[in-house]
Amino acid sequence: MPLADILMAKGLVTREQIMAGVAHQKENSGRFGDALVATGVITAEKVEEILAETPEGPKSMGAAGVDPILLLQLMLKGMHTENLETTTQLALALQLPPPMIDRLLEEATKRKLVEVMGQMDTAGGGGRGEMRYALSQAGKAYANECLEINQYFGPAPVSLESWQERILAQKISNEHITREMLTEAFADLVIPERFLSRLGPAVNSGTAILIYGPAGNGKTTVAEIVGDIFKNVVYVPYCIEADGQIIKVFDPTVHQRIEKAIPEGEEASSLRRENIDKRWVPCYRPMVITGGELTLEMLDLKFNEDAKFYEAPLHIKALNGTFLIDDFGRQKVAPEDILNRWIVPLNSRVDYLNLHTGKSIQIPFDEMVIFSTNLHPNDLMDPAFQRRIAYKLETIEPPEDLFRKVFEGMAKKAGLELTDETYGQVMDVIRKNEAPLAYFQPKFIVEQVLATCKFEGTEPHFTPDNIEDALANLYIKEADGTMFGVAKGGK
C-alpha cells in the first residue's frame, strides 16, 4: 500500500497535492515521501512518524514471525490448487516480498518438491521473462498432505504476538475527539447541547457506553455517527497463526480498506512503495453492528470443519473500532448471558478465545462497545454490571421547540414548506392521543408525503390529506377511533 494512500486517508494531503508530488518525483526521481516534502505539502518528520506507525515488511524468514515451514506449505498449496508458477504470482497471492518467495522456492527445489521449468516468454513474445516453477510428484503429494492439515490459501499469516502488539499500538483511545469534531459530526442533527457534552468524554474513553431511551429518538443514529467519527488508519491482518492454527481476521464486509490515492497508470516510473508489510490491510477503524440476531456462539471462534481453519468472531473483527449491540434485550439469548460474556473483556481489557484443540489464546480487548436499548437499564442488568459501564446516556423525547426545529429542517431538505397550519395538524393528532414526541417522527411524515406526491405525480407539498395519511401510517387506530403505537423502524 503506497504511502500516498495512507496520507490521504488520514486527511493530511489532498489528491491534488499527491498528484503534484507524483509529477515532482517523475522529474526528479527518488522516494515519494521526499517528493511530498520537497513540494512543501508535509514535513519530513510527519512522513517518518506515519511510516513508524506502519508494520514493516519482513526482510528475512525470521522477521516474518511465523514458522518458515508453514510458509513453505502455504506456497506449495497455492502452486497445487491455483496453478501459480512464478515468483510474482506467488508474492502477490501470499503478500510476501519476492526475495522471500525466491528463498522458499530455493528451499523447495533443494527438497525436490519443486522443479524449474525454465523462463516464460514475455507478453510481447520478444524476450525471456520470469522463471517458471512446477510441483514435482513428491511436491504434489506433500501439497495434498498440507491440504489435509488445513485448506487455507491466501495471504500469509502474521504471528499472534505481532497482532497483540499491533492492537495495543493503535488503541482507539489514542485518538482524541474534540468538541469541534463532535459538533461537526452531528451538524445535520438537532441534538441537545447537554447530550453532546456528556457524549464527548464517553467517546474519548474508548470503553463501554449504554445509550437508552424511548424508541425513535436517535440511539442507533448517534452510535453510528460515533463509530464513524474516528479518522486514524488501523492495520488489520488478513489472518493470524496461533498454536499452528489459522484464524482469518480481515473481512471485506466489515473492514473498509483505505482508497487508492494514485490512479492506475499515473504512478511515477521510479515510484518505490515504502517497506510496508502487505500481510496487513490499512483500513478505517471498523464499525460492527449487530442486533436481535446476536447469539453467544457468534462471540466465539468459528471453526470450519471441512477447511480446518477459523473465522474470527464479530467483536474480534471490531477490534480498534466500535461494536454496537443494537436493540439490546431483544436477543433470543437472555441479556444477563450476553453481559456475563462481556464481564472479563470490559473489566480486564482482554478476551480469551478457545481453539478446538483445547488451548485458548489471549487477545487485547480494545474497542468501544455500545449497548443501545429501548428498555430501562434496571430491567437488563444488575447494579454490579451497571458499574462496569462507566457512561450511561439517556435519549429523551425532544421538547416541542426542538421537535419543530427538526421538522422544519427535514421539510426544507425535502423541498417542502412547513406552515403553521400543517404543523398544527400534526400536533393536534399527537396531543389528542397523548403520544410522546420523537425525533424520528418528522422524517417519517416527510418521507410519507414525498411518496404520496410521487405516486400522484405532483410536486412535493403538504396537504391536509397527505398529512392525515402519513399519521395513519405512523399510528394504529383503535376500535374507539383513537390512535395508538408507533410505526416500526424508529430507533
N, C-alpha and C positions, 0 to 999 in steps of 0.2 A: 504494500500500500504506500503510494508516494507521500512524501512529507506534505505536498500541496493539499491533499485531501484532508489530512488531519488539521492543518492550519485553518482551512476553510470551515470545517465542521465546528471548530472552536470559536468561529466568528472573529478570528484575528486578521484575516485578509479577505478581500473580495475576489470574485472571479476575474475582474478586470486587472487587478494587481497581480494575480497569478499569471495571467497571460503576458503581462509586461515583464514579469520575471522570466518566463519561458523565452521571450524574444531576446532578453539580455543574455540568457545562457546560450542561445543559439549563436549569438555573435561572439561571445567571449569564452564559451565552454565552462568547465568547472562544475561544482555542485550546485544543485538548485537552491538550497538554503542560502549559499553565498550570493547567488544572483538576487534573491529577495532582499538580502541585507544591502547589497550594492545599490539597489533601486530605492532604498530608504523606506521600504514597506514595514520592516521588522528589524529588531536588533539581533545581533549575533547571540547575545545572552539568552534571548527568548527562544531562538531556534534550538540552542543547546538544552534549554530547560524542557522543551517539548520532546526532543529526542531522548532525553534522560527518562521520560515517562514511558517510552515505548519499550516493549520487550525486544531485547537484542537478538538478532538471528544467530543460531548456533554456528560456530566456526570449526567444530570438531564433533566427533561422535560423543565424547564425554559431555560436551556442552549441551547436547540435545536433552539430557536429563532422563532419558529412558534407555532401557537395555538395547544395545545395538542388534541383538538377535531379534527383538520384536520388530525393529525397523526393517531388518532383512526379510523377515516373514511377511511383513506388510507389502514390501516391494514385490516379492515373488507372487503373492496373491493377486496383485494388480496386473502383473505380466500374464498370469494364467487366466484371470476372469475378464480382463479388459483389453487383452492383446497389446499392452503397452510395450514398446521395444526400444525407445531412445531415452537418453538422459533427460532431454527437455520434457518429454511426455511424462516421465516418472516424477520429475521435480515438480511439475505443475499439479499432478494428482496428489502427491504426498506433501506438497507445500514445504519442501525442504530445499536448501541450496544445491545447485547442480554439483559442486565438488563433493558433497556428502553422498549424493546418488552415485557418483563415479566410484567412491570408495566402497559403497555397498555392492556395486556391480563387480568391482575387482575382487571383493571377498567371495561373492557368489561364483565367480569364474574359477577361483582357486579351489573351491569346494566341488567344482564340476556340476554345479546346479544351473549354470547359465553358459551359453555358447555365444561366441562372437560371430555375427552373421555378415560382417562387412559393412561398408558405408552405404548409406542410402543416397539415391540421386536427389539433387535439389529440385525445387518445384519447377524451375525452368528447364531442367534437364541438361544444363550446361556445365555441371561440375559435380563434385562429390560433397555430400553433406555429413550428417552425424553418423556415428557408429550405431549399428543395429545389434540388438541382443535378443536371444530367444531362450526359453527354458529347455534344458536337456530332459531326457526321460526321467533322470533322477530328480531334476528340479520340479517337474510336473508332479511326481509322486510326493515330494516334500511339500509343494504348494497345497495339494489336497489334504495332507496331514494338518497343515496350518489352518485350512478352512474348517476342519473338524473341531479345532480349538475355538475359533470364532470366525464368522463370515464378514467381519468388518473390513471394509476397504474404503479409504479416503484419506484426508489429511492426517498426517502423523500425530499421535497424541503428545500432549505435554505431561509433565510429571504432576502428581498430586501436590507435591511440595511447592512447585513453582506456581500452581494455581492458588494455593493457600496464600502465598506471598503476594500475588497479584491482587487478590480480593482485598487484602488489608491495605495495599498501596493505593487503591483507587476507591476508598470508602466514600459513601455518599455524603457523609458529614464533612468531608474535605471541602465541599462546595459551599460557599457562603451565599445565602439568598438574602438580598437586601429588601427593605420596604419598597424601594422603587421598582425592583424586579417583580415583586408580588403584585404591586398595583398595576403594572403594565400587563402582567399575565391575566389579570381579572378585569381589564379595561372594558371588555364587551359585556360584562355582567354587572348588575346592580347588587353590590354586596355591602352590608353594614360595615362601617369602618372598624367598629369594635371587633367584629368577627375576624377581619384581616389582621388586626393587631395581635389576636390570640393565635391565629394560624401561623404567622411568621416564625415564632420560636419553635413551634411544633415541627415545622418543615426543616428547620436548621438542626433539630435534634437528631434526625435520621433514625428515630426509633418508632415505636408504635403509636398510632393515632386512632381514636374512636370518634367517628362522626355519626351522630344520631339525631333523630327528629322526625316529624311527620313526613309522609310521602309527598313528593312533588316540590321540595324546597332546595334541590340542587346538591344533595350529598354526593352523588356519583359525578356530577359535573365538576364539583370542587376537587374531588380526588383525582380525576383525570387531568385537570389543569396542574395540580401539584406534581403529578408524575411527569408532566411534560416541561416543567419549568427549568429542570437541570440542563446544563449545556456542555458539561465535560464529556470527553470521549473516554470510553472504557474498552478494555480488550478482553474479549470472550474467547476461550479456547474452542476449537472445533470439537475436541474430545480430550479426555484425560486418561491416564493409565494409573490404576491403583491396585496394588497387590496382584498384578498380572491381568486385571480386568479392564476392559474398555468401557468408558462412560461417555456417551455423546452429550455435549452441553449446548453448543450453538444450535439455535433453532430459527430459521428464517421467518417463521410465523410469529416469533416473539422478539427477536433481536433485529433492530434496524441498522443495517450497515451504513456507514457514512458514504455520501455520494462521491462519485469520481469528479474531481475538480477540473482536470485537464481532458478535453475531448480526445477520443481516439484519433491518432494520426497527427496531433498537433504538438506532441512532446518534442523537445529538442533531441537531435540525433545523439547527443552526448549525455542525455539525461540519465543520471545514475540514481536508482532508487536507494534510499537510505537502508542501512542494515537492520531491517525490522523483521522479526520472526513472523513468517506468514502463517504459522500454525495458530496465531491469534487473530481474531477478526475485530478491527476497530468498529465500534458501534456507539450509538447514543445510549444513554442509560435506559435499561429496559423498563417497561411498564406492563405488568401481567395482571389481568382482570379475571376473576372467577366469581361465580355466584352460587345459585342454588344447586348447581351440579357438583360442587366440591364434595369429595369424599376423603376419608383418611388415607385410602390407598393411593390417591393422587399426590400425596405428600411423601411417598416412598419411591425409591429407585424402581424403575420398570425394567425387568429382565426379559429379553426376547428369547424364549426357549429354543426357537429354531436358529436364529442368527447368533445367539450366545454372546450378546453384549447388551449394555444397559442404555436406557434413556434417562436423563436427569429429570426429576420432578419439577413441576411448575415453579415452586418457590425457590428452587436452586437456579433455575434459568433467570429468575428475577434478581439474583444477587447483584449488589451495587446499584440497584434501582428501586422500583416500587412494586409492592404486591398488594393488590386491592381485593379484599373479600367483600363483595357486594351482597346486599340482601342478607347480611349475617343473621343467623337464626332461622333462615328459611331452608337450610340444607336438610337432606334426608337424615344425616347423622346429627346427634344431639349437640347443641352448642358447647356444652362442657367437655365433650370428647375432642372437639376441634381445639378448644382452648388448652386442654391438657397437653395436646401435641405441641403447642407453642410455648409452654412454660420454660423449657430449657433454652430454646433459642432466644426468647425475649429476655431471660434473666442473665444467661452467661454469654450471650452473643456467639454461640457456637451451635452447630447442629450435627447430629450423628446419623449417617446413612448406613444401612445394613446390606452387605453383599450376600448373595445366596450361598457363599462358601462358609458363612457363619461369622466372618470378620466384619467389623464396622470401620468406617472412615469418618474423620472429623473435618468439618468444613466451617470456616469463619462465617458467621451469620451477619452479613452486612446488607441490610435493605430496610426500607421504610414499609412497615406493614400497616395498612389502613383497614380498619373494620368499619363498614358502613351499614347502618341498620335503621329500620323504621320502628323497632321495638325499644322499649326502655331498657337501659343497661342493667337495672336491677333484676329484670326478667331473664337476662342472658348469662350473667356472671356474678360470682360472689364478691364481696368486698376485697378478699385477698387477691383475686385476679385483677380487679379494677385498679388496685395499687400498682400492678405491673404495667399498666398503660398510663404513662405519665401525662398524656394530653387527651382530654375529652372535650370535644366541641359539639355544641348543640346547634342545629339549624332550626330556627323557629319560623313560624308564619310571618310574612312581611307586614309591617304597618301599612295603612292604606296609602300614605304618601309615596312609599317606595313601590307599592304594588302598581299605582298609576304610572309612576316613572318607568317601570319595567314594561307596562302595557304600551305606553306611548313610544318607547324605543323599539319594541317589537313591531308595532304597526308601521312606524316610519321606515324601518328597514325593509318592510314588505311593500312599501308604496301605498300604504293605507293612512287615512286621516282619522284619528280617534277623537271624535267630537264629544261634548258633554252629554249629548243625548245617547250616543252609543255606550259610553262608559256607564251612564246611569242605568241603562237597560241591564247591563251585566251585573252591576252591583245590586240592583233590585232583586234579581233572582238569587244571588248569593246570600243577601241579608234575609230574604223571605225564608230560605231553607236553613238559615243559621249555619251555613257551611263555612269552614275556615278558608282564609286566603292562602294561596300557594304560588310560588314563583313560576311553576310550570303552566299555570292556567292561561296567562296571556299568550304564550307561544302556542298552546293547544288551540285556542279560539282563532288566532290569526291563521294557523295552518288550515283549519276547517273552512274558514271564509275563503281563503285562496283556492281551495279545492272546489268549493261551490261555484265560484266565479269562473274557474277554468271550465267546469262542466257546462255552465250556461253560456260560455263564450263571451263574457263581459269583462271589462277592465276591473281590476281588483278594487272593491269598495265595500264598505259596511252597509248593511240594510237591516231593518228590524227582523226580517225573515231569516237571513243567513246567520244572524247572531242567535236567534232562537234555536235554529237547527244545531249550531255549534254547542250551545248549552245543553241541548237534549242529548248530545253525544258525550258531554262532559259528566252529566249526572243521570242517574237512573230514576225514572219516575215511579213512585209508589202507587199503590191502589187508590190512596186518598188524594192523589194529584200532586203531592209534594215530591221533591227530588231528593235522592239520597245517594251517597257514594261518590267515588272519584274514578274516572276512566283509568284503565291500566296504562302503565308506561311512564307515569311521573315518578321521578326519584329525586 
